[in-house]
Amino acid sequence: MNNIDIPASPWDIFLFPIWVHRKISVRLRSLLPAFLFVGCFDMFFYRNLVNAGLFNGDILKFTGTFIVFLVLSLMIGVVDVVCTMLPIAEFAVIMGRRSEKYVSGRMPVILMKSYAISHILFIVPTAIYVYSGIEWASIDMSSSSQARLLFSFILVIMSFLAFVQLGVIYRTVSVRTRLQLFDKLIMILVAYFWMQISGGAVVYLEGLFSKILERLF
């Protein structure tokens, strides 16, 4: 038996219900939607594509831009998901072998999909930040109280969700392995620092691919 029972809690709202983590497939072919989803998230929310006018013009230009967007999104999605989660998943496997606790050999696939699912949390606040039309960089003490309050709220939410994302991964590990608490905490600590490093590389690629898309069209 690969799963353990974890009672329902209010954290299900943020960390997703246990059944979601249990339903994560170990099939490699189902990673493709995960790659594409994360890649589209990275590309679409890197900058305001509507203001940039990348999808304006006739149907031919729009189709060409959209196809290139999907190709670049898939590429960056593969880099993001694999480079971020593969080392963490392999570390979990090593922890399982060391402690002689069950960890599936398909843990890399499981955690890659868990990482993709965690991006759902960021859709609304990131969309507000990128596509609201507000010049966040110009907000200072002379700005209206409403603008400053909204800016503070978005920053707090985004910072909070970064840790909730780790919680999603932690819950997946809790549901799909039999690692003990100490091993899971070590793994999540490693994940936190590694995601900071890999995140910088992903942001660089986002900028590079965004420039490629802009110059092509």
C-alpha positions in Angstrom: 0.0 0.0 0.0 1.6 3.3 -1.2 -0.7 5.8 0.5 -1.2 6.8 4.1 -4.4 8.4 5.6 -4.3 12.1 6.4 -7.5 13.6 7.9 -9.2 16.5 6.1 -8.3 20.0 7.3 -8.9 23.6 6.4 -5.5 23.5 4.7 -7.3 21.6 1.9 -8.3 24.9 0.5 -4.7 25.9 -0.1 -2.8 22.6 -0.3 -5.6 20.8 -2.3 -7.6 17.9 -1.0 -5.8 14.6 -0.3 -7.6 12.9 -3.2 -6.0 15.3 -5.6 -2.5 14.2 -4.5 -3.5 10.5 -4.6 -4.8 10.9 -8.1 -1.6 12.2 -9.5 -0.7 9.8 -12.3 2.8 8.2 -12.6 2.5 8.0 -16.4 5.2 9.8 -18.3 3.1 10.8 -21.2 0.7 12.9 -19.0 3.7 15.1 -18.1 3.2 17.0 -21.4 0.1 18.9 -20.2 2.1 19.8 -17.0 5.0 21.1 -19.1 2.7 23.1 -21.3 0.7 24.6 -18.4 3.7 25.7 -16.4 5.3 27.1 -19.6 2.2 29.0 -20.6 2.1 30.4 -17.0 5.7 31.5 -17.2 5.4 33.1 -20.6 1.9 34.7 -20.1 2.7 36.2 -16.7 6.3 37.4 -17.4 5.0 40.6 -18.8 1.7 42.2 -20.0 1.4 40.6 -23.5 -1.8 42.6 -24.2 -0.1 45.9 -23.8 2.9 44.6 -25.8 0.5 44.0 -28.7 2.0 40.6 -29.5 -1.4 39.2 -30.3 -2.7 42.1 -32.3 -3.1 42.1 -36.1 -4.8 39.9 -38.6 -5.6 36.2 -38.2 -2.5 35.1 -39.9 -0.2 37.1 -37.5 -2.2 36.0 -34.5 -2.0 32.3 -35.5 1.7 32.5 -36.1 2.3 34.3 -32.8 0.1 31.8 -30.9 1.9 28.8 -32.3 5.4 30.2 -31.5 4.0 31.1 -28.0 3.0 27.5 -27.4 6.3 26.1 -28.7 8.3 28.5 -26.5 6.0 27.8 -23.6 6.5 24.1 -23.9 10.3 24.5 -24.1 10.4 26.7 -21.0 7.9 24.5 -19.2 10.1 21.5 -19.7 13.1 23.4 -18.3 11.2 24.8 -15.4 9.5 21.6 -14.3 12.4 19.2 -14.9 15.2 21.4 -13.6 13.2 22.4 -10.5 11.7 19.1 -9.4 13.9 16.3 -10.7 16.7 17.0 -8.2 14.2 17.4 -5.4 12.5 14.1 -6.3 15.7 12.2 -6.6 16.7 13.6 -3.2 13.4 12.2 -1.8 14.2 8.8 -3.3 17.6 8.9 -1.7 16.0 9.8 1.7 13.7 6.9 1.3 16.5 4.4 0.7 18.5 5.8 3.6 15.6 5.5 6.0 14.2 2.3 4.4 10.9 4.0 4.1 8.7 3.6 1.0 9.3 6.1 -1.8 8.1 5.3 -5.3 10.7 5.1 -8.1 8.2 7.3 -10.1 8.5 10.1 -7.5 10.1 12.4 -10.1 6.9 12.2 -12.2 4.7 12.6 -9.2 6.5 15.7 -7.9 6.7 17.3 -11.3 2.9 17.1 -11.6 2.5 18.3 -8.1 4.7 21.3 -8.9 2.6 22.0 -12.0 -0.7 21.8 -10.0 0.7 24.3 -7.4 0.8 27.0 -10.0 -3.0 27.2 -10.0 -2.6 29.1 -6.7 -0.8 31.9 -8.4 -3.1 32.5 -11.3 -5.4 35.1 -9.9 -2.9 37.2 -7.9 -0.3 37.1 -10.7 -3.0 38.1 -13.3 -3.9 41.1 -11.1 -0.3 42.1 -10.7 0.6 41.8 -14.4 -2.6 42.7 -16.2 -4.3 45.2 -13.9 -2.7 48.1 -15.8 -1.4 49.6 -12.6 2.2 50.9 -12.7 3.3 49.1 -9.5 6.9 50.5 -9.8 5.5 54.1 -9.5 3.6 53.5 -6.3 5.1 55.4 -3.4 4.0 57.4 -0.3 2.4 60.0 -2.6 0.1 57.4 -4.2 -3.5 57.0 -3.1 -4.1 54.9 0.0 -6.2 52.4 -2.2 -3.2 51.8 -4.5 -0.8 51.4 -1.7 -3.2 49.0 0.1 -3.7 46.9 -3.0 0.1 46.8 -3.7 0.8 45.7 -0.1 -2.0 43.1 -0.3 -0.6 41.6 -3.6 2.9 41.5 -2.2 1.8 39.7 1.0 -0.3 37.2 -1.0 2.5 36.4 -3.4 5.0 35.9 -0.6 2.5 33.7 1.3 1.7 31.6 -1.7 5.4 30.9 -2.3 5.4 29.0 1.0 2.0 27.4 0.3 3.6 26.0 -2.9 6.1 24.2 -0.7 3.2 23.0 1.4 1.6 21.5 -1.7 4.8 19.6 -2.5 5.1 18.6 1.2 1.5 17.2 1.2 2.2 15.2 -2.0 5.3 13.7 -0.3 3.2 13.0 2.8 0.5 11.2 0.8 2.6 9.3 -1.7 5.5 8.2 0.5 6.2 6.9 4.0 9.0 9.2 4.8 9.1 10.3 8.5 8.5 13.9 9.5 12.2 14.8 9.9 13.1 13.4 6.5 10.2 15.4 4.9 11.2 18.6 6.6 14.8 18.2 5.4 13.5 17.6 1.9 11.3 20.7 1.9 14.2 22.8 3.3 16.3 21.6 0.4 13.4 22.2 -2.0 13.1 25.8 -0.8 16.8 26.7 -1.5 16.9 24.8 -4.8 13.7 26.5 -6.0 15.3 29.9 -5.3 18.3 29.0 -7.5 16.3 27.4 -10.3 13.7 30.2 -10.2 16.5 32.7 -11.2 17.4 30.6 -14.2 13.7 30.3 -15.3 13.2 34.1 -15.0 16.2 34.6 -17.3 14.7 32.2 -19.9 11.4 33.9 -19.6 13.0 37.2 -20.5 15.0 35.6 -23.4 12.0 33.8 -24.9 9.8 36.9 -24.5 12.3 38.9 -26.5 12.4 36.2 -29.2 8.6 36.3 -29.4 8.6 40.1 -29.7 11.3 40.2 -32.4 9.6 37.5 -34.5 6.4 39.4 -34.6 
